[in-house]
Amino acid sequence: MLDIAVSYNKYKFLGDEFLTWILYLVENEINIKPMLAMECNTVSLKLGNSIVLENSLGDESSEKITIKGDDAGLEEGTTALRKGAVVTDMNLIFTVDENEWRFSIKGESMNITGLKTPATGKVESQDDIEGAVLEKIELYSIPLQAIDTLFEYFIKKRVSDQWKNIEIPAMRQWISL
C-alpha cells in the first residue's frame, strides 16, 4: 500500500484535470443531466465569479492566473489553457429546476467551500426546527452528491480509451477556438 504522502503527490493532478474538464463542460454547454441521472426537469452547471488556473513551468516555478468578476472574460484563461495550464480552483453555480447552489471547489483537495443553498422557509415555532435542519441537510447533500457523481463519471472516462481518442481532441479543439 502506498504511503499517503506518496499517493497524494502521485494522484493530485486528477482534481485539477477534473476542474478543467468541468470548465470544458460549462463552456461548451454540455448537458450534465444524463451524467447525474437526477429526477428533475433541468440541471445546469455554470461558471461563477472566479476561476484560478495554474501552469507549472517545470523548474519548480509556476504561473498562476486568477480571473474574478461576474462578467469577467476568459481570454487570459484560454491563453493559459493553450500553454498547458489547468484549473486549480473555481466557483460554480449549480441549478436544479428553480433551486440554485453556489460554491467553490479546489482541485488539489476537492474541498468544497462557501456553499450557499437555496433559501428555505422561516422557522416560526420550536416544532419547525427539526424539519428546517433536515431540509438544510438535504440541500447541502444535493450538490455534494452531484460533484461526487460527476467525478466518478470523469474518472471512468479518464481511464478509458475514450479519454485519449475523443475527450482530449475535443478539449484541444475547444481551447484552440
N, C-alpha and C positions, 0 to 999 in steps of 0.2 A: 504494500500500500504506500502511496506517495505521501510524503510529509506535506502538511497543509501549506506551508510557505512555497514549496516546490510546485505543488498543484496549482496554487493561486497564480504564481508567476507564469506557469505554463499555459493556463487557460483564460487569463484575464482579458485577452483580446476579444473573446466571444461577446461580452457585453457591449463593447464599442461597435463591433460588427453588427450586433442586433439593432442598436440605435441607428446606425447608418442605414440598415435595411428598413427600419421603421420610417425614417425620413424619405427613403425611396418610395415606400407605400403611400405616404401622405402626399408627397409632391406629385405623384402620378395618379392620385385619387383612386387607388386600387381598393376595391370593396373588401373590407375585412370581415364582413358578416359571415361568409362561408367558413372562414378560418376559425371563428369563435363559436359557431353553431349555437347562437343565443336565440331564445324565444322572444323576439321583439320585431317591430316593424322596420326600424332603421338603426344602424350603428355607424358611427364615424369617428375617425381619429384625425385631429388637426394639430398643426404646429402652434404652440402657444407663443409666449412673448420672449423666449430666449432659447438660444442653442449655442453650444460650445463645441468646436472642432479642434482636433489636435493632430499634428503631423510630426512624427518622430523623425528627426533628421539624421539619425544613425550614430552620431558622435556624443551620445548622452545629452543632446540638446533637443529641444522640441519647439515647434511653432504652435501657438495657441490663438485661435480666433474666437472671439465672443461676439455674438450678434444679439442685441436686445431691442425690444420695442414691438408694439403691436403691429405696426405696418412696416417693419424693417425688411429690406430686401436681402435676398440670399446670394447676391452676386459674389461677395467675398467668400462665402461658404462654398459656393460651386467651384470657384477657383481653387480653394483649399482642397476640395474633394478630388479635383483633377490632379493635384500634386501629391495625392496619396493620403490625405487626412481622413480621419474617421470621426464620427460624432461621439463625444465623451459625456455629454450632459445635454438634456433637452427638456423643455417644458411642453406638455401636451394637453390638449383638450379632448376628452373622450365623451361622446354623446351617445346615449341610448334613448331612442324615441325623443321625448322632450326633456330628459334629465341630462345634466352636464356636470362633469367632473374635471377639475384642473389639478395637475400635479407635475412635478419634475422627477426625472429619473436619471440616475448616474450609471454609466455603462460599466465602470470598473467593479462596482459592488452590487449593481442592480437595486440600489436603495431608492425607494420612492419617498419623496419629501414634499411638504406643502400641499398635501391632498385636501382639496376643497370639494365637499359633496354638494349635491343639490339641496335646496332649502327643505326643511322639514316643518311639520306643523308645530304650533306652540304647545308647550306643556302647560295645561290650565289647572291641573289638580295633581295631588300626590299619586293618584291611581294611574295617571298618564306617564309617569316616569319610566316604568319598566318597558312599556311599548315604545317610548321615544328612544331608549337605549338600544333596544333590539332593532329598531328601524335604522339607527345610525350605524350599528354593526353591519347590517345588510348593505347599506350604502357604501361603506368602506370596502366591503368584500368584492363588490361588482368590478371595479377597475383593477383590483389586485388579481382577481381570477382571470380577467381579460388579458393582462400583461403576461401572466403565467402561461396561458393558453397560446398566446402569440409567440412567446419564447420557445415553447415546446414545438410549435409549427416551424419556427425558424430553424431550430436545431435539427429537426428531421430533414428539412430541405438542405441545410448546411452540410450534412454528412452524406447526402445522396449525390448521384451523378448529375441530377437536375441543377445543382448549385453551379457547377462548372460549365455545363452546357447551355443553360437557359438564364439563370439569375445573374451571373456575373456579366455576360454580354449585354443583357437588358440594362443593368445598372451602369455599365460603361457608356452605353448609348445615352442614357438619361444624363449622366454627368457631362457628356460632350456637347449636349444641346445648348 
